[in-house]
Amino acid sequence: MEEALRPRLVSAEKPGDGQALAAASDAELTEACRRGSQAAFRELLSRYRKPALALAYQMLGDAEDAEDAAQEAFVRVFQAIPQFRGQAAFSTWLYRIVTNTCLGRLRRKREKVSLERVSEPRSADSPSQQVTDALMTRQVLSMMSPTLQTVLLLRVEGGLSYREIAETLGLPMGTVRSRLSKARTAFRKLWLELSEMGDG
C-alpha cells in the first residue's frame, strides 16, 4: 500500500490529491519530499508550523523573532530533506533544527529573554490570572539556564518523549532525565520565589 501511495504523493499537484496528502504519514510525506514533491512539503509545513512556532516563541520570548526562527528552520528542513533518511521521526528532526536555530539566535544576541520582551496574550477574554501566570512562566524560563530551559520546553511545549529529547539534543537518556529533574526543580523554586515577591 505504501508503494501505491508514493506516486500519488509525488504528483500531488492534481485536484483531489490533497486528501491523499492529508491522510499520509509523516514518513510517507518526507519520502515524497525527497522525491521532489512540493505539495508534500506544504503538507508537512501545515502540520508542524504551529508547534514549531510555539517552541520558538517559548525559547525566544518574542513573537517576531519566533516567526523568523521558525521560517529559518523550515528553510533548513527544505534544504536538508533530500538527505533525511528517517532514522528519527520527522518531528524529532524538525524540533532539533528549531531548537538549534533558536539557540544560535540567542547566542548571537548574547542576552537572555527578559520580562520586558514578553507580549501579553492578545485574547481579550483571558482571565487576569492566566495573564499573570503566562508572564510569570516567561520570567521564570528567562531566569533558567539555556540548557535546562531547552530540555524543559521540548518536554512540556514540544511534547517529546525522553527518547525523542535525547535524539533531538544528542544526549544519553540518563542525561535527559537528570536535566529534566533539575529543570523542574529549578522552575518550581523560581516560581515560588517570584510568587512570594508578588505577595510581599
N, C-alpha and C positions, 0 to 999 in steps of 0.2 A: 504493500500500500504506500509506503514511504517513497519508493521509486516512482510510483504512478503520480504522486503528488508533486514531485520536484519539477517536472516540465511545466506544470500549470503555474508554479511559483515563479519560475524564471521568466515566463512570458506573461506575468500578471499585470499587463497593461490593458488587457481587454475588459470590456464591460462584464460585470459579474464575478470577476476573479477576486474582487475584494473580499468576498465571502470565504473563498479558499484561503486567503492570507490570514483572515481573522481567526480561522479555525486551526491554522498551522501552529505547531510547537515552535519554541524559540530555536531549537536545534534545526528544524526544517527551514526556518527563515534565515538563519545565519548561513546555512549551506546554500540557499538560493542567492543570498548576497554575494557569497564567494563566487557564484557563477555569473554575477553581473546584474542581478535584479534590483533595480532602484525601488520598485514597489515594495519589495520585501523589506528593504531598509527603512522605508517610510512607515511600515507597519511596526517595526521594532522601535522606531522613534516615537510613534504614537503610544506604544505600550509603556515605555520607560522614561518618557520626558518628565512627567510629574515626579516620579520617585527620585530621578537624578537631580532635578531642580530642588526638591525638598532637602536632599542630602547636602547639596552645595550651599543652600541657604543656611542650614544649621551650622555648617563649618565656617562660612564666611560672614554670616550675620548681616548681609546687605543684599537686598533683592536684585539690584542691578548687577552687582558682582557675581551673584549666584547664576543669573541668566547667562552672563558672559562665560562663566566657567563651565556651565552645562553645555553650552553651544560648542565651546572649545573641545570638551570631552567627546562630544558626538562627532566632531570633525576628525578627531584622532581615531575614534572607533571606525568611521567610514574608511579612513586611510589604511587602517591595520587589519580590517576584517578579512581581506584575502589570505592573510597568514594565520587567521584564527583556526585552531584545529579542534576546538571543542573539548579540550582536556578539563576545563572547568565550565560551569554553567555560564551562559551569556551574561546573566545578571551579575554574577560574581566578577566577571571580567570587566563589565561596564563600571561597577562600583569601584573597582580598583583604579580605573582610569579617572573617574570623577574625583576620588579621594586624592590621588597623586596630583591632579590638576589643581585642586583647591590648596593642598599643602604647598605646592610650588608658588601659588599666588600669595599665600600667607608669608612664605619665606622672603619673597621679593619685597613685600611691603614692610617686612621686619617690624610688625606690630601685631598685637593681639586684638581680637574683636572687643570693642568697648560698648558699654551700655548705650552711649550716645548714638551708636550706629544702628541700634535696633529700631525697626519700624513697628509701630503699634499695629496690631491686627486691624484690617480695614473694615471688617464687618461691624455695622452699626448695632447689630443685635448681640454682640459679645458681652456677656456679663463682666462687670468690673473685676471680679475675682479671677476670671480666665485671663483677662488682660494682664493683671498683676502677676499671675503665675507664669505667663508667657515671657514677660520681661525678666522675671527672676530667673527663669530657666536659661535665657540667653546670657544673663550676667554670670550665673554660676558656671556655665560652659566656658565663657570667656576667661574665667579665673583658673580653669584647669589646664594642665599641660597639654600640648597638641597630641602627644602620644596617648594619653588617657581619653581625651576628648574624641579622638578619631575612633577608637575601638568602641566607645560607648555609643556614638552616633550610628556606627554601622550596625550595632545590635538593636538599638531602640528605633532609630529612624529608618534604617535600611531593612530591618527585619531579617538580617542574615543570621544563619546558624553559626555555632562556634567554628565548624569546619570551613564554612564559606568565608568567615572573617580571617581565618588562618591562611586560606588560599589568596584572599584579596591583599593581605599585608605581607605575605611571605613569611609567616611566623609559625613556630610549633604550636600545637593545640594547647599545651601546658602554659605557654607564654600568654596566649589569648585569654585563657581562664584567669590567670593571675592578674593581667592588666584590667580585665573586666571587673574583677573583685575590687581592685584598688580604685578603679574609676567610680564604681557605685558608692564605695565608702567615702571617697573624696566629694562626690556630688552631695551625698546626704549631709556631710559635715558642713560644707559651704552653704547649703540650703538653710540649715538650722542657724548658722551664724548670721546670715542675711535676714532671716525671719526675726531673730532676736533684736537685731539692729532696728528693724522696722517697727517692732513693738515698743522699743525703747524710745 
